[in-house]
Amino acid sequence: MKLWKYAVVALAALSTLPASAQDLKIGALLETSGAVASLGQPTLEGAQLAVDQMNARGGIGGRKVSLVNLNSESDNTKTVSGARRLLSQEKVSAVIGPSSSGSNFAVADVFERARVPMIANGASRGIVLPPEKRRYIFIAPLTDQIVQTVMLQDMQGRGIKRVAMLNSDVAFGTNGRDTLAALAGQYGIEVVANETFGNADTDMTPQLAKLRGTTAQAIVLWATGPGLAIATRNHRALGIDTPLYVTHAANDFNYLRLAGDAANGILLPSSKLYVAASLPDADPQKKVLQDFLAAYQQKYGKPPSTFAANGFDSANLLLHAMRTAGADASAIRDELEKDTRYVGVTAVYAYGPTDHFGAQPDSVRMLTVRSGGFQLASAP
């Protein structure tokens, strides 16, 4: 009789637990408002699509997966507060990191100390460096070094030997500037001038006018958000006739909308997202890309941006690891680090103990803009 009573009490206690207590939890710190919302919102949409697809297939080991996003409002202080809440209150097993490089830098140590893996959506390599101190931090987007390597190879093929750079003053812009300075010489290219603008600036004409007066044979623009489009329009308004290379962050419909006709003719290193139909059938990413494009369009009624692809890959990389590791954070980290090729939308990934960048260089293509749309750039 007593055993029966204890069983009833135990069952009653379990029945009072919320259903989500039995879920596998992935946290996210994606910016759905504020200055970086144009990046964070689509990243969240891509991540949610991946989680929904997994749950539609029965979840992981019969357990539903929950995605808990805390909007950081594009504020580093609120990002840190959100990180602590995900750990202390939500008890997440892994985290999809912010779209802002600066916000990723702000929380990397928080998750490192907690030994909870985070896949960052900022593209600065420093987020995961040095590897011995960033054992739990990984990156999903294409990093500045990978895309700049492809960009410099393109310049080399076009006979460009001198470039000038315009970058924003946030972490993404300054890291891109430093990476270009370190890489350019390996391709026989000299950075002859550099100008910086504030991330909230609304006119970059003075900086571009200075760069126009140099011996540069091309200008490189490294920024995110509205400033990227504004600088593109300023460049065209000044009538600068040398090539304009822009960051892979321009691979976004918001950029096309804001830059307008000024974007035509730009060159940018990019994922294959917008040129999937032009890829050969043998490309390992082609089917993954086409399936993602169709699923995203069906769910959200619009085509995905590159940031949506980053979120989709971030979630799927974690889900793939959790199929073996379950909710064990350290085991998830170990699974991510195994040297296997994971075919994603943004890239083919192969993380390792000293490589938490993952994305492989053959995932990058040079694109241009014609008639307001992305196309493969002609070979130099």
N, C-alpha and C positions, 0 to 999 in steps of 0.2 A: 504493500500500500504506500509506504514511504517512498520507495523507488519510483512508483508511478507518479506521485506528487512532484518529486524532483524533476521528472521528465517533463511534466506539464509546465512547471516553472521555467525550465530551460527553453522549451519551445516557445513559450510566451515571450521570453526575453529576445529570442532570435527574431520573432515576428515584429517586434517593435523597432528593429534596426531598419534604416532606410535601405532601399534596394541598391543604391549606389555604394553601400558599404561593402558589397560583395564584388564590385567592379574592379577591374584593373584601371588604375588612374594614370593618365598622362597630363601633366600641367603645361600651361603655355603662358607666355608673357608678351602677347602680341598687341601692338598699338592700334586700337580701333578708333581712337580720336587723337587730336593733337597733330603736330607737324609731320609725323611719320605715318599717319593713318593710311595714306595712299599705298604704303608698303605693307603695313601690318594687317589691314582688313583682308586683302586677297590672300595673304599668307595663312591667316586663320581659316578662310574658306577652303583653301587647298588641304589643310590639315584635317578639317572636319570631314571633308569628302573621303579621305583615306580611312578615317575611323569609322564612318558610316558604312563604307564598303566592307571593312573587316567584320563589323557587327552583323551585316546582312549575310555574311558567310558563316555565321554562328559564333563569332567572337574568337577568343583564344582559349582553348581547352574548355569550351562551353561557358566561359565568363565574358560578359559584356565589357567593352572598353569605354571609359568615359574620358572626354577631353574637357579639362577645366581651364578656361582662359581667364586671366585677370588683366584687364586693360590697364596698361601703365600710363596711358594718356601722353605717351611720347616724353615722359619725364623720368630721368635717371633715378631720382630719389624714390618716386613711386614704384619704379621697377624693382628696386631693392626691397621695399616693403612687400611687394607682391611675391617676390621670391621667398621671403621668410614665411609668408602666409601659406604658400604652396607646400612648404616643407612641414610647418608646425601644425596647420589645421587640416589641409587637404590630404596630407600624407601621400603625395604622388611618388611614383616609382621612377619617373623620368620627366624631362622638361623640354619643350620646344622653345628655344630662346628668342629674344626680340629681333626685330628687323633692323634696328639701329645698332651699328657697331659700338657706339659709345655706351649704350645700355647693356650690351653683352659684356663689355669690359667691366661695367659696374657690378654685375652679378656673378661673374665667372668664379671668383673666390668663394662666394657664398655656397654654390653648389659643389665646388671642389672640396671644401671642408666638410660638407654634409655627405659626400660620396654618393651623390645622385647625378647621373649623366644628364647633360644638356646638349642638345644639338642647336647651335647658334644659327641665326638667320642673317647676321651681319657678315660682310664679306672680307673683313680685314684679317689677315693671317695672324696678327698679334693676339687675337682672341684665344688661340690654342697654343701659344708659345710662351715659354719653352715647354716641350712635350713632357718633361719629367715633373713639371709643376701644374700641368693641365691634363691630368690623366682621365678626368671625367668630362672634358669639354671637347665637342666635335663641331664641325661646320658642314652645313648643307649647300649653301650657294657656291657658285664659282668664285674663287678667291682672286684678289687683284693680281697676284703673281702669275696664275695660270692664264688669265685673259690678256694681261699685258705681254706675256711671252708670245702669244698668237698675234697680237697687235703689232709688236715690234718686228716679227717675221714678215708681216704684211708690208710695213714701212720699208724694210730692207729690200723686199722684192720690187718696190716702187722707186728705189733709189733715193729715199729720204735719209739724210744724214744729220739734220739739225731740226730739233723740235722745241716748242715752247709749251708750257703747261699752265692751265688755270684750274685751280681746285678750291673747293669749299673749305671752311675752317673747322669742320667737324671731323671726328675720327676717320670716317670713311674717306674723306677727301685728303687729309694729311697722310694717311697710310698709303693711299694710292700714289701721292706725290713722292713719298720716300721710296716706295717700291720701284717706280719708274726710274728714279735717279740711280738706284742700285743695279737695275737690269740693263739700261740703255746701252752702256759701253760694250756689253757682250755682243751687241749686234752692230757695232760701229756707228752708233747714233749718240749725238751729244744733246743734252738738255741745255739750251742756250739762255733760257729765261724762265722765270716762274712768278706767277701772281696768285694771290689768294683773295677770296671774297667771303663775307659773312653769310652763313647759311640762310639767314632771313633777308638778305639784300634783295632789292628789286631792280637793280641796274648794274651790270658788270661792264658797261661801255668803257669806263676809264682804264680798267685793267686790260681789256682786250685791245684798246688803242695803243697801249704800251707794247703789247706783244706783237702787234702789227708792225711796229717800227724796228723789230729785230731781224736777224738773218734766218729765222726759223722757216723751214719748208713745210711745216704742218703745225697745227695747234692741237693739244690734247686737253680735253675737258673732263674733269673728275669730280662729280658731285651727285647728289640724289635730290628727289623732290622737285618743287617748282623752280628752284634756282638753276637746275640743269636745263630746263626748257627756256628760261629767261636768257641765260648765257648764250644758248644756241641762236635765239632771235637777235640778240645784240651782235653776235658774230656776223650774221647775214646782213644786218642793217649797216654795218661798217664796210661791207663790200670786200671783206677779206677773201681772196681767191685761192689761197692754199687750202689743202684738205683739212677737214675738221674731224678728228677722231674723238669719240665720246665713250664714256664708261659703259659697261654692260648693264648698269642700272637704267639705261635709256631703253632697254628692251621691255617696253611697257606702253600700253595704250594711252595712259594718262600723259606720258611724255609726248606721244604723237599729237594728242589733242591740244596740249598747251603750246607745243613748239610750232604746230601748223606747217605751212610750206617751208619754213626755215629748216626743217629737219631733212628735207630732200637732199640726198647726196652725202649725208654724213656716213662715216664708217664706224662700226662698233663690233668688238668681239662679243660673242653671245652664245647662249645655249641654242639648241636646235628647235626650240619650241615652236617658233612661228614659220619654220621652213620644213616641217615634218613631211609634207607632200612631195617636196623636192628631193628627199633623201632616197638613196638606193634601198631596195628591199633587203639587202644584206646587212644594213645598219642595225645593230642590236637594239637601238633605242626606238626605231621607227614605230613598231607596233605599240610599245608602251606609250609613246607620245600620242598616237592616234586614239588609243583607248582613253587616255586622260582628257584629251581635248573634247571628245564626245561626252564623257561622263560629266565633266565640269559644265559644259554647255547645257546639258539636260537638267542638272541640279540648280544652276544659278541663272540660266537664261542669258548668258553672255560668254564671250570667249575668255580664257584665263590669261592673266599676266604672268610674267616670269616669277613674280613673288608668290603667286598661287602655286606654281610648280615647286618652288622651294619648300613651301609648307607641306605639300603633298609628299614630297620626298622625305622631309624631316619626320613626319608621322609614320610613313611606311618603313623607314629605317628602324625606328623604335619598335614598331609592331613586329617587324621581321625578327628582331632580337628577342622580343618578349614571347614569341612562339616557343622558344627554347628556355628562356630564363624566367618566364612568369613575371611576378612582381618584384623579384630580387634585384635591387638597383645595381649592386656590384656585378651580378651575373649579366645584366643587360649591358653594362659597360664592356665586359669581357667579350660578349658576343659581337658588339659593334666593332671591336678592335681586331677581330679575326680577319686575316688577309684574304677576303673573298670578293669577287666582283659582283656588286649589286647593281642591276640595271634600273636606273631611275629616269625621271623625266628631265631634270636639269642636267644630270650627268650619269656616267657609270662610276660607281663608287668603289674604292678599295682602301679602307682604313687599315692602319697598322700601328704597332707600338710607338713608332716615331713619326707617324703621319696621320694626323686627325683632320686633314683637309679633305681627303677622300676622293674628290672629283678628279677624273683623269683628263689629261690635256686633249685627247681625241674627242672629247665631248663639246669642244668649242669650235664655232665657225665664225668667219667674218661676214657681217651683214651690212646692208645699206638700206636707205629708205627711198622708195620711188612711189610717187603718186599717193603719198600718205600711208604706205604699207611697207612692212619689212620684207626684204628679199636677200638671197645670197649675193654677196658682193662678187664682182668679176675678179678673177685671179689677177694678181699684179703681173 
